[in-house]
Amino acid sequence: MSDGGGQEQARFDRTAGSQRWGGAGPEREKGRSLRPLLGLMPYVKRQQVTAILAVIFLAVSSALNLAITYPARFLGDAGFTAANADMVNA
């Protein structure tokens, strides 16, 4: 642990994570199979109820995320009109 008074310098690999979007990354064949995920099945089977609930809550949260746009659009379209200008400026 240093108190900041010494001349120690942090050393780290500056090349790690330095690739940019579209930059050349390590080349590998594209996987076309989900078979490697079958290795997770023993763990999923042990937590079957948790996995099912996770999928259900993921679907519910996605539906709610999509549904929130309708009231927001209504507020934007109907709420900010010339007839309601007094409410906006209040």
N, C-alpha and C positions, 0 to 999 in steps of 0.2 A: 504494500500500500504506500502510495506516495503522498506527500503533503503539498506537492506542486513546486517545491523549491529546487528539485534536482533537474538534471538535464535528460531525464528519461524521455524517450519518444515512443509513442504507440506504434507498433508494427503490425500491419495487416496486409492482406493480399488485395491490392487495388484492382486486380483483373477480375475478381469474383463479382459476378453480377453486372459487369460493365457492358454487356451486350445490349444493343438498342433494338427497337422494333424493326423487323425487316433485316436485321443483321444476320450474318452467318452463324448459325449455332451448330451444335454437334449433329451430324447427319445420322439418322437411323430410319429403319423401315417403319412405315405406318402400321400400327396394330389394327387388325381387322376383326379381332375376336375379343369377346368379353370373358373368355375362359379363364384368364388369370384371376379374375375376381371371384371365381368359385372357391379359391383358397380362403376367402373370408367367411364362407358359409358356416363353419363350426362356431365362430364367434357370434354371427347374426342369430343362429338358432338358440344360443344361450340367452340372448337378449331379444327374443322374438317380439314380446309385447312392446318393448321400447322401440324397436325398429318399425313396427306397425304404427305406433303413435307418432313417431317422427315423420313418417310419410304422410299421415293424415294431417298433422299440424303444418307441414310444408305446403300441402295443397290448400289448406284453409288460409294460410298467410298469403299465398300467391293470389288467391281469389280476392281477399280483402285488399291487397295492394292494387289489383286491377280495378276493383269496385270504387276505390276512393277517388278515382279520376272523374267519375260522373258528378258527384256533388261539387267538386272543385270547378269543373267546366260550367256547371249551372251557375255557380257564384260569379264566375268570370263573365259569362254571357249575360245573365239577367240581373246580376247584382250591381253592376257598375254601368248603369244607364243614366241618361240625363234626368229621368224622373226620380232617380234615387240619389242624386248628387248631394243632397243635404245629409244623407246617411254616411256617405263616403267622407265628407268634409267634417263630420262631427268629431 
